[in-house]
Amino acid sequence: MDRRNFFKVGAVAITAPLVGGVASARNVKLSFEDFKKEAKVNVVYHADFPQESRFRTMLRNITNHLSVYDFDPFKIKIVVVSHGAGAKFLLKELKGTKWEKEKIDQRALLIKMEELLQYGVDFYLCGITVKRGKLAGKLYDFVKIVPSGVGTVAHLQTMGYAYIKVQ
């Protein structure tokens, strides 16, 4: 086994129990005090856009980003902060939301997000968006609710997280 694959397997083995515990928790609510730098490189991806193709591109970019750090969660920590239209990609079902008539391949997106969870990627959703959109109970269990999407993005940047938004 080469060095790169060794670290991939090791990272999954180390983080899988941790991710499994978090993933089974039902929509943990975080405060700004809960945020910390967890790796040498910390990155926030901002998702407030409505295009599924753009969200897919973001997920692919995250995979590529992780790959240059050997998928090692000690080298890189990535969080995705969604709010507004970006919330729809973190929903188990669109029924009863303003996006219910949209054709989104939720299954394919879920598969990709579950893969990224194995490498320590966290998915945060704006609590204001959840409240205004009446989205509680419709979120994937791994989604963590933050007080504000834009507030979280700004707070993470003040902590040294690099900011990326897919155009």
C-alpha positions as CSV (number, residue, x, y, z in Angstrom):
1,M,0.0,0.0,0.0
2,D,1.5,3.4,-1.0
3,R,1.7,6.3,1.5
4,R,-1.3,8.2,0.0
5,N,-3.6,5.2,0.3
6,F,-2.3,4.4,3.8
7,F,-3.3,7.9,5.0
8,K,-6.7,7.7,3.3
9,V,-7.5,4.4,5.0
10,G,-6.1,5.6,8.3
11,A,-8.1,8.9,8.2
12,V,-11.3,7.0,7.5
13,A,-10.6,4.5,10.3
14,I,-9.9,7.3,12.8
15,T,-12.8,9.6,11.9
16,A,-15.5,7.0,11.1
17,P,-16.5,6.4,14.7
18,L,-16.4,10.2,15.4
19,V,-18.5,11.0,12.3
20,G,-20.9,8.1,13.0
21,G,-21.6,9.6,16.4
22,V,-22.2,13.0,15.0
23,A,-24.1,11.8,12.1
24,S,-26.5,9.9,14.3
25,A,-27.2,13.0,16.4
26,R,-30.3,14.8,15.4
27,N,-29.4,18.3,14.1
28,V,-27.0,19.5,16.7
29,K,-27.3,23.2,17.4
30,L,-24.1,25.1,17.6
31,S,-23.2,28.5,18.9
32,F,-20.3,30.7,17.8
33,E,-18.4,29.5,21.0
34,D,-18.5,26.0,19.6
35,F,-16.3,26.8,16.6
36,K,-12.6,26.1,16.7
37,K,-9.7,25.6,14.3
38,E,-9.3,21.9,14.0
39,A,-6.5,21.4,11.6
40,K,-3.5,23.1,10.0
41,V,-5.8,24.3,7.2
42,N,-9.4,25.3,7.9
43,V,-11.8,26.2,5.1
44,V,-15.4,27.4,4.9
45,Y,-17.3,26.8,1.7
46,H,-20.3,29.2,1.4
47,A,-23.5,27.9,-0.2
48,D,-26.4,30.4,-0.5
49,F,-27.1,29.7,-4.2
50,P,-30.1,27.8,-5.8
51,Q,-28.3,25.9,-8.7
52,E,-28.0,22.2,-8.1
53,S,-25.1,22.1,-10.7
54,R,-23.2,24.7,-8.7
55,F,-23.7,22.7,-5.4
56,R,-22.5,19.6,-7.2
57,T,-19.4,21.5,-8.4
58,M,-18.8,22.7,-4.8
59,L,-18.9,19.1,-3.5
60,R,-16.5,18.0,-6.3
61,N,-14.2,20.9,-5.4
62,I,-14.3,19.8,-1.8
63,T,-13.2,16.3,-2.7
64,N,-10.4,17.7,-4.8
65,H,-9.4,20.0,-2.0
66,L,-9.3,17.1,0.5
67,S,-7.3,15.0,-2.0
68,V,-4.3,17.4,-2.0
69,Y,-4.2,16.9,1.8
70,D,-4.4,13.1,1.5
71,F,-7.9,13.2,2.9
72,D,-6.3,13.7,6.3
73,P,-8.6,15.5,8.8
74,F,-5.6,16.5,10.8
75,K,-4.2,18.5,7.9
76,I,-7.5,20.1,6.7
77,K,-10.9,20.8,8.1
78,I,-13.7,21.9,5.8
79,V,-17.1,23.2,6.7
80,V,-20.0,24.0,4.4
81,V,-22.3,26.9,5.5
82,S,-25.6,27.0,3.8
83,H,-28.4,29.5,4.1
84,G,-31.2,30.9,1.9
85,A,-31.6,28.9,-1.3
86,G,-28.6,26.7,-0.4
87,A,-30.7,25.1,2.4
88,K,-32.7,23.0,-0.1
89,F,-29.7,20.7,-0.7
90,L,-29.6,19.7,3.0
91,L,-33.3,18.6,3.1
92,K,-34.5,15.0,3.3
93,E,-37.6,16.1,1.4
94,L,-38.7,19.2,-0.4
95,K,-42.4,18.6,0.2
96,G,-44.0,21.5,2.1
97,T,-41.2,23.9,1.2
98,K,-41.0,26.6,-1.4
99,W,-38.7,24.3,-3.4
100,E,-41.1,21.3,-3.6
101,K,-41.7,21.6,-7.4
102,E,-38.0,21.6,-8.1
103,K,-36.3,18.5,-9.6
104,I,-33.3,17.9,-7.5
105,D,-31.4,14.7,-7.5
106,Q,-31.4,14.5,-3.7
107,R,-30.2,10.9,-3.6
108,A,-27.0,11.7,-5.6
109,L,-26.3,14.7,-3.5
110,L,-26.8,12.8,-0.3
111,I,-24.4,10.0,-1.4
112,K,-21.7,12.6,-2.1
113,M,-22.3,14.4,1.2
114,E,-22.1,11.1,3.1
115,E,-18.8,10.4,1.5
116,L,-17.5,13.8,2.6
117,L,-18.7,13.2,6.1
118,Q,-16.2,10.3,6.3
119,Y,-13.4,12.9,5.9
120,G,-14.7,15.2,8.6
121,V,-16.5,17.7,6.4
122,D,-19.3,19.4,8.4
123,F,-22.5,20.8,7.0
124,Y,-24.0,23.8,8.8
125,L,-27.3,25.4,8.1
126,C,-28.5,28.8,9.1
127,G,-31.0,28.7,12.0
128,I,-32.8,31.8,10.7
129,T,-33.4,30.0,7.4
130,V,-34.6,26.9,9.3
131,K,-37.1,29.0,11.3
132,R,-38.4,31.2,8.5
133,G,-38.7,28.2,6.1
134,K,-40.2,25.9,8.7
135,L,-37.6,23.4,7.8
136,A,-37.2,21.7,11.2
137,G,-37.7,18.0,10.9
138,K,-36.9,18.0,7.1
139,L,-33.1,18.2,7.5
140,Y,-30.6,15.3,7.2
141,D,-29.6,14.2,10.6
142,F,-25.9,15.2,10.0
143,V,-26.8,18.9,9.4
144,K,-25.7,21.1,12.3
145,I,-27.8,24.3,12.9
146,V,-25.9,27.5,13.4
147,P,-27.4,30.8,14.7
148,S,-26.9,32.6,11.3
149,G,-25.4,31.5,8.0
150,V,-23.7,34.8,7.2
151,G,-22.7,35.3,10.8
152,T,-21.1,31.9,10.9
153,V,-19.2,32.6,7.7
154,A,-17.8,35.9,9.1
155,H,-17.0,34.3,12.5
156,L,-15.1,31.5,10.9
157,Q,-13.1,33.9,8.8
158,T,-12.1,35.9,11.9
159,M,-10.8,32.6,13.3
160,G,-8.6,32.1,10.2
161,Y,-10.8,29.9,8.1
162,A,-10.2,30.5,4.4
163,Y,-13.3,31.5,2.5
164,I,-14.4,29.8,-0.8
165,K,-17.6,30.3,-2.8
166,V,-18.1,28.4,-6.0
167,Q,-19.2,30.7,-8.9
